[in-house]
Amino acid sequence: DAGVTQSPTHLIKTRGQQVTLRCSPKSGHDTVSWYQQALGQGPQFIFQYYEEEERQRGNFPDRFSGHQFPNYSSELNVNALLLGDSALYLCASSHPFRSPSTDTQYFGPGTRLTVL
Amino acid sequence: AQSVAQPEDQVNVAEGNPLTVKCTYSVSGNPYLFWYVQYPNRGLQFLLKYITGDNLVKGSYGFEAEFNKSQTSFHLKKPSALVSDSALYFCAVRGYNDMRFGAGTRLTVKP
């Protein structure tokens, strides 16, 4: 049973560029959430996708956008990169609409983004 | 608003000794609490969760956590620490769709 997978593993970009990160959820899961983990901090919620729609969004600017495909995989796009966007980006999958508050989110290994 | 706090940045323990990693929570309504572990350059691995019922929750790798409503705490414990338990531990509380994490506690187990 494949867990959550993310690509690429590492990425180096320069300020002002755009980046796309990819995530495939755990088998049987239909919901994908994205988190940003800055160095030395806990993960911060960016947004969640279910049925190809953004269901909830954290306190992140519109430069952060996403997409979910019919096969439940997801992309995170970040435009106009800033130095402060350097972080580990984590994808988590779940099946919450059986039980929204109690379902467990399973995380992928993350994509390390470095903005120079 | 749902939130958790991890009061200790670092916990050091000798191998074979019991370990405790502390977490306190602040929620409106019922708390849904989780513990995750993160190894270097890795994502978060789920350890255990408290939803309802027994205050002592058993999880993966011999870890357990004790839910204490009066003290609003959800401390992670293990009776006998292993060097391989050395990692970063995160407590989290479930919001509606999101997870809200503490800042993390770095556990170091020395041989």
gemmi code that builds the backbone of each chain (N, CA, C; Angstrom):
import gemmi

chains = {
    "A": [
        ("ASP", (0.860, -1.188, 0.000), (0.000, 0.000, 0.000), (0.895, 1.237, 0.000)),
        ("ALA", (0.860, 1.986, -1.124), (1.714, 3.151, -1.227), (1.206, 4.237, -0.295)),
        ("GLY", (2.150, 4.897, 0.361), (1.785, 6.024, 1.184), (1.689, 7.274, 0.344)),
        ("VAL", (1.740, 8.409, 1.000), (1.700, 9.694, 0.318), (3.057, 9.938, -0.350)),
        ("THR", (3.025, 10.290, -1.613), (4.272, 10.583, -2.319), (4.277, 12.027, -2.793)),
        ("GLN", (5.483, 12.599, -2.821), (5.641, 13.987, -3.245), (6.831, 14.101, -4.189)),
        ("SER", (6.723, 15.041, -5.122), (7.846, 15.312, -6.022), (7.887, 16.796, -6.354)),
        ("PRO", (9.086, 17.328, -6.594), (10.379, 16.674, -6.410), (10.771, 16.623, -4.936)),
        ("THR", (11.916, 16.045, -4.648), (12.403, 15.980, -3.277), (12.988, 17.318, -2.855)),
        ("HIS", (13.778, 17.876, -3.745), (14.414, 19.166, -3.493), (14.231, 20.051, -4.717)),
        ("LEU", (14.257, 21.353, -4.460), (14.076, 22.312, -5.538), (14.776, 23.603, -5.160)),
        ("ILE", (15.508, 24.177, -6.109), (16.142, 25.472, -5.878), (15.628, 26.448, -6.922)),
        ("LYS", (15.123, 27.577, -6.468), (14.581, 28.597, -7.351), (15.176, 29.953, -6.942)),
        ("THR", (14.988, 30.944, -7.805), (15.397, 32.306, -7.465), (14.168, 33.164, -7.233)),
        ("ARG", (14.377, 34.261, -6.561), (13.276, 35.179, -6.251), (12.529, 35.586, -7.518)),
        ("GLY", (11.207, 35.644, -7.413), (10.389, 36.053, -8.535), (9.921, 34.906, -9.423)),
        ("GLN", (10.589, 33.762, -9.299), (10.178, 32.631, -10.128), (8.903, 31.984, -9.589)),
        ("GLN", (8.416, 31.025, -10.348), (7.229, 30.278, -9.968), (7.617, 28.806, -9.795)),
        ("VAL", (6.905, 28.105, -8.910), (7.230, 26.707, -8.659), (5.941, 25.890, -8.546)),
        ("THR", (6.014, 24.641, -8.966), (4.901, 23.699, -8.832), (5.371, 22.453, -8.116)),
        ("LEU", (4.689, 22.096, -7.042), (4.995, 20.890, -6.271), (3.841, 19.915, -6.442)),
        ("ARG", (4.149, 18.617, -6.407), (3.150, 17.604, -6.685), (2.999, 16.608, -5.550)),
        ("CYS", (1.785, 16.065, -5.432), (1.475, 15.146, -4.341), (0.485, 14.096, -4.827)),
        ("SER", (0.764, 12.848, -4.488), (-0.195, 11.766, -4.715), (-0.635, 11.220, -3.371)),
        ("PRO", (-1.926, 11.164, -3.123), (-2.399, 10.746, -1.801), (-2.252, 9.250, -1.568)),
        ("LYS", (-2.371, 8.882, -0.324), (-2.386, 7.471, 0.068), (-3.577, 6.793, -0.583)),
        ("SER", (-3.407, 5.526, -0.939), (-4.472, 4.777, -1.574), (-5.741, 4.814, -0.719)),
        ("GLY", (-6.862, 5.125, -1.351), (-8.138, 5.173, -0.645), (-8.485, 6.540, -0.082)),
        ("HIS", (-7.547, 7.471, -0.148), (-7.796, 8.823, 0.358), (-8.201, 9.744, -0.787)),
        ("ASP", (-9.082, 10.687, -0.482), (-9.581, 11.572, -1.532), (-9.361, 13.045, -1.214)),
        ("THR", (-8.723, 13.325, -0.106), (-8.547, 14.702, 0.341), (-7.074, 14.986, 0.558)),
        ("VAL", (-6.639, 16.125, 0.079), (-5.229, 16.504, 0.182), (-5.113, 17.866, 0.861)),
        ("SER", (-4.215, 17.939, 1.830), (-3.920, 19.193, 2.519), (-2.448, 19.513, 2.318)),
        ("TRP", (-2.146, 20.798, 2.241), (-0.762, 21.247, 2.080), (-0.349, 22.074, 3.292)),
        ("TYR", (0.895, 21.865, 3.709), (1.456, 22.585, 4.843), (2.835, 23.120, 4.485)),
        ("GLN", (3.188, 24.251, 5.102), (4.529, 24.809, 4.981), (5.221, 24.681, 6.334)),
        ("GLN", (6.420, 24.104, 6.324), (7.186, 23.981, 7.557), (8.497, 24.732, 7.405)),
        ("ALA", (8.556, 25.905, 8.003), (9.796, 26.679, 8.004), (10.772, 26.046, 8.988)),
        ("LEU", (12.041, 26.336, 8.818), (13.079, 25.728, 9.640), (12.839, 26.027, 11.116)),
        ("GLY", (12.813, 24.988, 11.931), (12.656, 25.163, 13.365), (11.240, 25.422, 13.832)),
        ("GLN", (10.271, 25.251, 12.930), (8.884, 25.509, 13.303), (8.000, 24.302, 13.004)),
        ("GLY", (6.800, 24.352, 13.540), (5.817, 23.337, 13.210), (5.163, 23.652, 11.872)),
        ("PRO", (4.568, 22.657, 11.255), (3.879, 22.885, 9.975), (2.733, 23.884, 10.110)),
        ("GLN", (2.559, 24.705, 9.072), (1.467, 25.673, 9.014), (0.554, 25.304, 7.841)),
        ("PHE", (-0.739, 25.276, 8.108), (-1.730, 24.870, 7.109), (-1.843, 25.906, 6.007)),
        ("ILE", (-1.750, 25.430, 4.752), (-1.908, 26.322, 3.592), (-3.334, 26.240, 3.067)),
        ("PHE", (-3.738, 25.057, 2.613), (-5.111, 24.823, 2.171), (-5.388, 23.333, 2.027)),
        ("GLN", (-6.668, 23.027, 1.823), (-7.117, 21.651, 1.651), (-7.996, 21.544, 0.407)),
        ("TYR", (-7.833, 20.438, -0.317), (-8.632, 20.175, -1.516), (-9.430, 18.890, -1.359)),
        ("TYR", (-10.665, 18.982, -1.761), (-11.569, 17.821, -1.799), (-12.511, 18.019, -2.966)),
        ("GLU", (-12.743, 16.959, -3.711), (-13.605, 17.024, -4.908), (-13.166, 18.165, -5.832)),
        ("GLU", (-11.862, 18.298, -5.967), (-11.238, 19.251, -6.893), (-11.511, 20.713, -6.540)),
        ("GLU", (-11.941, 20.934, -5.310), (-12.187, 22.306, -4.876), (-11.405, 22.613, -3.596)),
        ("GLU", (-11.023, 23.869, -3.446), (-10.374, 24.308, -2.211), (-11.447, 24.425, -1.132)),
        ("ARG", (-11.282, 23.648, -0.051), (-12.312, 23.582, 0.989), (-12.020, 24.531, 2.146)),
        ("GLN", (-10.765, 24.733, 2.427), (-10.392, 25.611, 3.531), (-9.003, 26.143, 3.238)),
        ("ARG", (-8.760, 27.369, 3.688), (-7.479, 28.005, 3.431), (-6.926, 28.592, 4.711)),
        ("GLY", (-5.632, 28.457, 4.890), (-4.966, 29.088, 6.020), (-4.563, 30.513, 5.677)),
        ("ASN", (-3.735, 31.086, 6.505), (-3.349, 32.487, 6.358), (-2.159, 32.628, 5.406)),
        ("PHE", (-2.381, 32.330, 4.152), (-1.351, 32.444, 3.122), (-1.871, 33.321, 1.995)),
        ("PRO", (-0.965, 34.105, 1.368), (-1.398, 35.021, 0.296), (-1.829, 34.261, -0.956)),
        ("ASP", (-2.422, 35.026, -1.849), (-2.944, 34.439, -3.092), (-1.837, 33.920, -4.011)),
        ("ARG", (-0.586, 34.266, -3.691), (0.521, 33.708, -4.492), (0.552, 32.180, -4.372)),
        ("PHE", (-0.044, 31.681, -3.316), (-0.127, 30.234, -3.112), (-1.470, 29.755, -3.680)),
        ("SER", (-1.407, 28.865, -4.633), (-2.622, 28.325, -5.212), (-2.442, 26.834, -5.412)),
        ("GLY", (-3.562, 26.171, -5.644), (-3.479, 24.723, -5.787), (-4.480, 24.194, -6.783)),
        ("HIS", (-4.387, 22.884, -6.910), (-5.299, 22.208, -7.830), (-5.387, 20.757, -7.400)),
        ("GLN", (-6.564, 20.174, -7.582), (-6.709, 18.740, -7.383), (-7.267, 18.123, -8.650)),
        ("PHE", (-6.732, 17.000, -9.019), (-7.118, 16.317, -10.248), (-8.140, 15.220, -9.947)),
        ("PRO", (-8.816, 14.729, -10.999), (-9.829, 13.685, -10.767), (-9.291, 12.427, -10.092)),
        ("ASN", (-8.000, 12.157, -10.221), (-7.436, 10.975, -9.550), (-6.995, 11.298, -8.122)),
        ("TYR", (-7.382, 12.468, -7.610), (-7.137, 12.937, -6.245), (-5.736, 13.497, -6.019)),
        ("SER", (-4.835, 13.363, -6.972), (-3.535, 13.975, -6.803), (-3.673, 15.495, -6.804)),
        ("SER", (-2.620, 16.166, -6.364), (-2.741, 17.611, -6.178), (-1.439, 18.304, -6.517)),
        ("GLU", (-1.554, 19.565, -6.856), (-0.405, 20.434, -7.072), (-0.515, 21.662, -6.186)),
        ("LEU", (0.646, 22.120, -5.744), (0.755, 23.395, -5.054), (1.600, 24.298, -5.930)),
        ("ASN", (1.081, 25.476, -6.252), (1.799, 26.459, -7.052), (2.104, 27.684, -6.208)),
        ("VAL", (3.318, 28.160, -6.325), (3.691, 29.394, -5.647), (4.280, 30.329, -6.689)),
        ("ASN", (3.680, 31.507, -6.814), (4.148, 32.518, -7.767), (4.995, 33.568, -7.068)),
        ("ALA", (5.796, 34.281, -7.873), (6.578, 35.415, -7.370), (7.296, 35.055, -6.074)),
        ("LEU", (8.126, 34.045, -6.146), (8.783, 33.509, -4.951), (9.574, 34.574, -4.201)),
        ("LEU", (9.463, 34.471, -2.881), (10.224, 35.317, -1.964), (11.223, 34.453, -1.199)),
        ("LEU", (12.250, 35.107, -0.658), (13.210, 34.358, 0.142), (12.518, 33.620, 1.283)),
        ("GLY", (11.505, 34.239, 1.850), (10.774, 33.668, 2.975), (9.933, 32.450, 2.635)),
        ("ASP", (9.832, 32.145, 1.351), (9.089, 30.938, 0.952), (9.947, 29.690, 1.087)),
        ("SER", (11.211, 29.853, 1.377), (12.087, 28.701, 1.584), (11.583, 27.901, 2.776)),
        ("ALA", (11.302, 26.625, 2.545), (10.700, 25.797, 3.586), (10.564, 24.371, 3.079)),
        ("LEU", (10.122, 23.502, 3.975), (9.717, 22.141, 3.608), (8.202, 22.184, 3.387)),
        ("TYR", (7.775, 21.761, 2.226), (6.353, 21.754, 1.914), (5.847, 20.317, 2.029)),
        ("LEU", (4.876, 20.158, 2.892), (4.346, 18.833, 3.206), (2.938, 18.687, 2.662)),
        ("CYS", (2.688, 17.538, 2.119), (1.359, 17.168, 1.659), (0.825, 16.100, 2.610)),
        ("ALA", (-0.435, 16.188, 2.935), (-1.070, 15.176, 3.789), (-2.357, 14.729, 3.137)),
        ("SER", (-2.649, 13.450, 3.224), (-3.909, 12.969, 2.682), (-4.756, 12.358, 3.784)),
        ("SER", (-6.042, 12.353, 3.539), (-6.995, 11.827, 4.512), (-8.300, 11.542, 3.807)),
        ("HIS", (-9.225, 11.003, 4.589), (-10.572, 10.761, 4.069), (-11.539, 11.341, 5.077)),
        ("PRO", (-11.548, 12.659, 5.238), (-12.207, 13.256, 6.388), (-13.705, 13.315, 6.326)),
        ("PHE", (-14.251, 13.165, 5.138), (-15.686, 13.412, 5.095), (-16.490, 12.233, 5.550)),
        ("ARG", (-15.745, 11.214, 6.020), (-16.423, 10.216, 6.843), (-16.553, 10.753, 8.251)),
        ("SER", (-15.544, 11.518, 8.674), (-15.526, 12.046, 10.030), (-14.545, 13.213, 10.069)),
        ("PRO", (-15.007, 14.406, 9.730), (-14.080, 15.512, 9.466), (-13.101, 15.825, 10.576)),
        ("SER", (-13.529, 15.813, 11.798), (-12.649, 16.281, 12.865), (-11.735, 15.212, 13.404)),
        ("THR", (-12.042, 13.967, 13.145), (-11.291, 12.921, 13.820), (-10.429, 12.094, 12.883)),
        ("ASP", (-10.602, 12.276, 11.586), (-9.825, 11.465, 10.665), (-8.353, 11.840, 10.743)),
        ("THR", (-7.485, 10.872, 10.491), (-6.054, 11.080, 10.616), (-5.472, 11.531, 9.284)),
        ("GLN", (-4.610, 12.540, 9.326), (-3.887, 12.972, 8.142), (-2.537, 12.265, 8.095)),
        ("TYR", (-2.214, 11.701, 6.951), (-0.950, 11.008, 6.736), (-0.098, 11.854, 5.802)),
        ("PHE", (1.145, 12.048, 6.202), (2.014, 12.998, 5.523), (3.007, 12.310, 4.583)),
        ("GLY", (3.326, 13.031, 3.511), (4.392, 12.610, 2.625), (5.736, 13.081, 3.148)),
        ("PRO", (6.816, 12.740, 2.422), (8.159, 13.084, 2.876), (8.504, 14.554, 2.704)),
        ("GLY", (7.733, 15.280, 1.903), (7.973, 16.706, 1.749), (8.841, 17.053, 0.559)),
        ("THR", (8.728, 18.291, 0.142), (9.609, 18.888, -0.868), (10.334, 20.050, -0.210)),
        ("ARG", (11.660, 20.002, -0.253), (12.465, 21.083, 0.310), (12.680, 22.133, -0.763)),
        ("LEU", (12.100, 23.324, -0.570), (12.235, 24.430, -1.519), (13.217, 25.444, -0.964)),
        ("THR", (14.201, 25.774, -1.756), (15.157, 26.818, -1.397), (15.031, 27.942, -2.413)),
        ("VAL", (14.803, 29.153, -1.928), (14.691, 30.324, -2.795), (15.926, 31.203, -2.574)),
        ("LEU", (16.666, 31.445, -3.662), (17.906, 32.228, -3.568), (17.702, 33.648, -4.078)),
    ],
    "B": [
        ("ALA", (-10.222, 29.556, 19.416), (-9.458, 28.896, 18.349), (-8.676, 27.730, 18.940)),
        ("GLN", (-8.528, 26.682, 18.142), (-7.812, 25.491, 18.601), (-6.307, 25.754, 18.548)),
        ("SER", (-5.603, 25.373, 19.598), (-4.141, 25.516, 19.597), (-3.519, 24.534, 20.585)),
        ("VAL", (-2.250, 24.253, 20.357), (-1.481, 23.431, 21.286), (-0.166, 24.140, 21.561)),
        ("ALA", (0.432, 23.797, 22.693), (1.725, 24.357, 23.066), (2.618, 23.233, 23.572)),
        ("GLN", (3.855, 23.288, 23.165), (4.851, 22.342, 23.649), (5.877, 23.160, 24.436)),
        ("PRO", (5.845, 23.064, 25.741), (6.634, 23.981, 26.578), (8.130, 23.738, 26.551)),
        ("GLU", (8.553, 22.594, 26.055), (9.980, 22.255, 26.052), (10.498, 22.156, 24.623)),
        ("ASP", (11.557, 22.929, 24.327), (12.173, 22.829, 23.009), (12.977, 21.544, 22.885)),
        ("GLN", (13.531, 21.109, 24.002), (14.473, 19.993, 23.979), (14.228, 19.123, 25.207)),
        ("VAL", (14.267, 17.803, 24.985), (14.206, 16.840, 26.086), (15.344, 15.851, 25.898)),
        ("ASN", (16.111, 15.660, 26.932), (17.210, 14.700, 26.904), (16.924, 13.587, 27.899)),
        ("VAL", (17.175, 12.343, 27.496), (16.922, 11.203, 28.370), (17.932, 10.111, 28.040)),
        ("ALA", (18.283, 9.341, 29.035), (19.203, 8.228, 28.811), (18.433, 7.015, 28.304)),
        ("GLU", (19.106, 6.249, 27.455), (18.488, 5.030, 26.916), (18.047, 4.119, 28.059)),
        ("GLY", (16.850, 3.566, 27.925), (16.311, 2.675, 28.947), (15.466, 3.384, 29.990)),
        ("ASN", (15.611, 4.695, 30.085), (14.793, 5.468, 31.028), (13.453, 5.837, 30.412)),
        ("PRO", (12.460, 6.111, 31.254), (11.178, 6.569, 30.688), (11.311, 7.983, 30.137)),
        ("LEU", (10.491, 8.270, 29.134), (10.513, 9.609, 28.550), (9.111, 10.206, 28.561)),
        ("THR", (9.055, 11.525, 28.673), (7.807, 12.270, 28.571), (8.050, 13.508, 27.733)),
        ("VAL", (7.197, 13.719, 26.750), (7.211, 14.938, 25.945), (5.876, 15.621, 26.184)),
        ("LYS", (5.927, 16.876, 26.622), (4.731, 17.547, 27.118), (3.985, 18.324, 26.035)),
        ("CYS", (2.660, 18.372, 26.204), (1.791, 19.124, 25.295), (0.582, 19.605, 26.089)),
        ("THR", (0.242, 20.877, 25.928), (-1.000, 21.387, 26.492), (-1.855, 21.933, 25.358)),
        ("TYR", (-3.146, 21.957, 25.572), (-4.039, 22.358, 24.491), (-5.034, 23.410, 24.954)),
        ("SER", (-5.558, 24.118, 23.981), (-6.615, 25.095, 24.221), (-7.619, 24.945, 23.077)),
        ("VAL", (-8.825, 24.514, 23.405), (-9.833, 24.268, 22.375), (-11.187, 24.737, 22.849)),
        ("SER", (-12.053, 24.972, 21.884), (-13.464, 25.157, 22.168), (-14.155, 23.887, 21.697)),
        ("GLY", (-14.853, 23.248, 22.578), (-15.478, 21.981, 22.235), (-14.580, 20.806, 22.573)),
        ("ASN", (-14.874, 19.679, 21.952), (-14.094, 18.472, 22.220), (-12.742, 18.533, 21.539)),
        ("PRO", (-11.683, 18.164, 22.262), (-10.351, 18.172, 21.646), (-10.072, 16.877, 20.894)),
        ("TYR", (-9.557, 17.017, 19.699), (-9.074, 15.881, 18.919), (-7.571, 16.087, 18.773)),
        ("LEU", (-6.799, 15.288, 19.476), (-5.376, 15.532, 19.672), (-4.537, 14.436, 19.031)),
        ("PHE", (-3.396, 14.827, 18.503), (-2.543, 13.923, 17.753), (-1.078, 14.130, 18.155)),
        ("TRP", (-0.286, 13.066, 17.991), (1.164, 13.163, 18.078), (1.768, 12.617, 16.785)),
        ("TYR", (2.752, 13.374, 16.286), (3.515, 12.975, 15.115), (5.004, 13.039, 15.452)),
        ("VAL", (5.797, 12.241, 14.733), (7.247, 12.275, 14.888), (7.871, 12.574, 13.530)),
        ("GLN", (8.955, 13.344, 13.552), (9.647, 13.705, 12.310), (11.129, 13.384, 12.459)),
        ("TYR", (11.612, 12.516, 11.589), (13.034, 12.209, 11.540), (13.704, 13.154, 10.546)),
        ("PRO", (15.012, 13.351, 10.631), (15.706, 14.317, 9.775), (15.392, 14.121, 8.298)),
        ("ASN", (15.053, 15.229, 7.635), (14.776, 15.232, 6.192), (13.634, 14.284, 5.815)),
        ("ARG", (12.708, 14.128, 6.728), (11.561, 13.265, 6.463), (10.274, 14.016, 6.773)),
        ("GLY", (9.173, 13.465, 6.292), (7.866, 14.007, 6.648), (7.453, 13.581, 8.033)),
        ("LEU", (6.222, 13.872, 8.390), (5.707, 13.536, 9.710), (5.082, 12.141, 9.698)),
        ("GLN", (5.398, 11.377, 10.725), (4.796, 10.051, 10.874), (3.803, 10.071, 12.022)),
        ("PHE", (2.612, 9.553, 11.785), (1.560, 9.511, 12.790), (1.911, 8.502, 13.876)),
        ("LEU", (1.782, 8.934, 15.145), (2.038, 8.045, 16.273), (0.751, 7.581, 16.942)),
        ("LEU", (-0.119, 8.532, 17.279), (-1.348, 8.191, 17.984), (-2.272, 9.382, 18.005)),
        ("LYS", (-3.525, 9.121, 18.413), (-4.499, 10.204, 18.524), (-5.480, 9.915, 19.643)),
        ("TYR", (-6.025, 10.992, 20.200), (-7.101, 10.900, 21.176), (-8.352, 11.528, 20.566)),
        ("ILE", (-9.416, 10.756, 20.559), (-10.699, 11.275, 20.073), (-11.695, 11.297, 21.219)),
        ("THR", (-11.868, 10.153, 21.858), (-12.770, 10.044, 22.987), (-12.463, 8.741, 23.696)),
        ("GLY", (-13.030, 8.559, 24.893), (-12.860, 7.276, 25.555), (-11.726, 7.246, 26.548)),
        ("ASP", (-11.002, 6.160, 26.583), (-9.935, 5.933, 27.546), (-8.898, 7.050, 27.492)),
        ("ASN", (-8.524, 7.548, 28.662), (-7.568, 8.665, 28.707), (-6.154, 8.244, 28.340)),
        ("LEU", (-5.856, 6.977, 28.378), (-4.534, 6.477, 27.986), (-4.634, 5.875, 26.595)),
        ("VAL", (-3.932, 6.501, 25.674), (-3.984, 6.085, 24.279), (-2.671, 5.408, 23.922)),
        ("LYS", (-2.748, 4.247, 23.324), (-1.545, 3.531, 22.898), (-1.342, 3.716, 21.403)),
        ("GLY", (-0.067, 3.879, 21.013), (0.232, 4.139, 19.626), (1.359, 3.274, 19.099)),
        ("SER", (1.990, 3.782, 18.051), (3.051, 3.040, 17.374), (4.349, 3.085, 18.167)),
        ("TYR", (5.214, 2.083, 17.919), (6.583, 2.039, 18.438), (6.656, 2.094, 19.962)),
        ("GLY", (5.624, 1.633, 20.646), (5.628, 1.596, 22.106), (5.264, 2.902, 22.783)),
        ("PHE", (4.898, 3.899, 22.021), (4.492, 5.185, 22.597), (3.048, 5.139, 23.076)),
        ("GLU", (2.784, 5.937, 24.074), (1.438, 6.138, 24.578), (1.295, 7.592, 25.004)),
        ("ALA", (0.062, 8.038, 25.148), (-0.170, 9.412, 25.575), (-1.321, 9.432, 26.566)),
        ("GLU", (-1.203, 10.341, 27.516), (-2.221, 10.455, 28.550), (-2.987, 11.757, 28.392)),
        ("PHE", (-4.277, 11.639, 28.177), (-5.145, 12.796, 28.060), (-5.627, 13.187, 29.454)),
        ("ASN", (-5.462, 14.460, 29.819), (-5.890, 14.950, 31.117), (-6.727, 16.198, 30.906)),
        ("LYS", (-8.024, 16.041, 31.067), (-8.935, 17.153, 30.768), (-8.781, 18.296, 31.774)),
        ("SER", (-8.607, 17.980, 33.036), (-8.509, 19.025, 34.050), (-7.251, 19.862, 33.892)),
        ("GLN", (-6.175, 19.253, 33.409), (-4.932, 19.981, 33.188), (-4.747, 20.389, 31.732)),
        ("THR", (-5.716, 20.107, 30.901), (-5.668, 20.376, 29.445), (-4.312, 19.958, 28.870)),
        ("SER", (-3.942, 18.708, 29.163), (-2.653, 18.220, 28.692), (-2.818, 16.912, 27.930)),
        ("PHE", (-1.825, 16.631, 27.113), (-1.817, 15.405, 26.310), (-0.348, 15.034, 26.141)),
        ("HIS", (0.255, 14.523, 27.203), (1.682, 14.234, 27.209), (1.985, 12.886, 26.563)),
        ("LEU", (3.052, 12.865, 25.793), (3.522, 11.645, 25.134), (4.507, 10.938, 26.056)),
        ("LYS", (4.382, 9.611, 26.142), (5.235, 8.862, 27.064), (5.710, 7.562, 26.438)),
        ("LYS", (6.831, 7.081, 26.988), (7.327, 5.765, 26.616), (8.069, 5.214, 27.823)),
        ("PRO", (7.799, 3.989, 28.210), (8.391, 3.446, 29.449), (9.903, 3.294, 29.382)),
        ("SER", (10.446, 2.985, 28.198), (11.874, 2.735, 28.079), (12.367, 3.301, 26.745)),
        ("ALA", (13.126, 4.372, 26.801), (13.541, 5.074, 25.587), (14.645, 4.318, 24.843)),
        ("LEU", (14.617, 4.443, 23.528), (15.647, 3.887, 22.651), (16.401, 5.028, 21.972)),
        ("VAL", (17.660, 4.779, 21.638), (18.427, 5.800, 20.912), (17.721, 6.161, 19.612)),
        ("SER", (17.093, 5.184, 18.988), (16.389, 5.414, 17.718), (15.130, 6.264, 17.881)),
        ("ASP", (14.712, 6.546, 19.110), (13.577, 7.450, 19.336), (13.968, 8.914, 19.180)),
        ("SER", (15.250, 9.185, 19.075), (15.726, 10.559, 18.914), (15.152, 11.153, 17.630)),
        ("ALA", (14.411, 12.235, 17.772), (13.704, 12.843, 16.632), (12.996, 14.092, 17.130)),
        ("LEU", (12.252, 14.699, 16.219), (11.443, 15.887, 16.537), (9.990, 15.442, 16.677)),
        ("TYR", (9.356, 15.811, 17.785), (7.995, 15.371, 18.073), (7.047, 16.566, 18.065)),
        ("PHE", (5.922, 16.369, 17.385), (4.924, 17.425, 17.268), (3.593, 16.960, 17.830)),
        ("CYS", (3.027, 17.805, 18.673), (1.662, 17.650, 19.128), (0.778, 18.482, 18.202)),
        ("ALA", (-0.436, 18.020, 17.946), (-1.331, 18.753, 17.054), (-2.770, 18.587, 17.521)),
        ("VAL", (-3.558, 19.593, 17.189), (-4.995, 19.544, 17.467), (-5.741, 19.754, 16.161)),
        ("ARG", (-6.823, 19.047, 16.000), (-7.573, 19.133, 14.759), (-8.532, 20.305, 14.807)),
        ("GLY", (-8.436, 21.157, 13.783), (-9.437, 22.180, 13.578), (-10.566, 21.553, 12.782)),
        ("TYR", (-11.245, 22.326, 11.958), (-12.319, 21.719, 11.167), (-11.747, 20.844, 10.070)),
        ("ASN", (-10.907, 21.421, 9.223), (-10.251, 20.635, 8.185), (-8.735, 20.591, 8.348)),
        ("ASP", (-8.201, 21.491, 9.127), (-6.747, 21.600, 9.231), (-6.241, 21.014, 10.539)),
        ("MET", (-4.929, 20.785, 10.573), (-4.232, 20.393, 11.795), (-3.430, 21.600, 12.256)),
        ("ARG", (-3.422, 21.839, 13.554), (-2.653, 22.948, 14.121), (-1.586, 22.359, 15.035)),
        ("PHE", (-0.354, 22.668, 14.699), (0.778, 22.017, 15.339), (1.455, 22.911, 16.365)),
        ("GLY", (2.063, 22.261, 17.355), (2.965, 22.970, 18.240), (4.291, 23.210, 17.535)),
        ("ALA", (5.197, 23.859, 18.234), (6.486, 24.226, 17.646), (7.453, 23.051, 17.602)),
        ("GLY", (7.103, 21.981, 18.298), (7.946, 20.792, 18.271), (8.875, 20.693, 19.467)),
        ("THR", (9.201, 19.456, 19.843), (10.157, 19.168, 20.910), (11.182, 18.195, 20.364)),
        ("ARG", (12.434, 18.586, 20.478), (13.501, 17.693, 20.006), (13.894, 16.753, 21.140)),
        ("LEU", (13.686, 15.472, 20.898), (14.035, 14.437, 21.870), (15.379, 13.835, 21.504)),
        ("THR", (16.279, 13.826, 22.468), (17.579, 13.179, 22.287), (17.725, 12.082, 23.334)),
        ("VAL", (17.942, 10.873, 22.869), (18.143, 9.739, 23.760), (19.616, 9.339, 23.671)),
        ("LYS", (20.297, 9.405, 24.793), (21.738, 9.130, 24.811), (22.009, 7.713, 25.301)),
        ("PRO", (22.983, 7.040, 24.654), (23.280, 5.652, 25.039), (23.841, 5.558, 26.452)),
    ],
}
model = gemmi.Model(1)
for chain_id, residues in chains.items():
    chain = gemmi.Chain(chain_id)
    for i, (resn, *xyz) in enumerate(residues, 1):
        res = gemmi.Residue()
        res.name, res.seqid = resn, gemmi.SeqId(i, " ")
        for name, pos in zip(("N", "CA", "C"), xyz):
            atom = gemmi.Atom()
            atom.name, atom.element = name, gemmi.Element(name[0])
            atom.pos, atom.b_iso = gemmi.Position(*pos), 0.0
            res.add_atom(atom)
        chain.add_residue(res)
    model.add_chain(chain)
structure = gemmi.Structure()
structure.add_model(model)
structure.setup_entities()
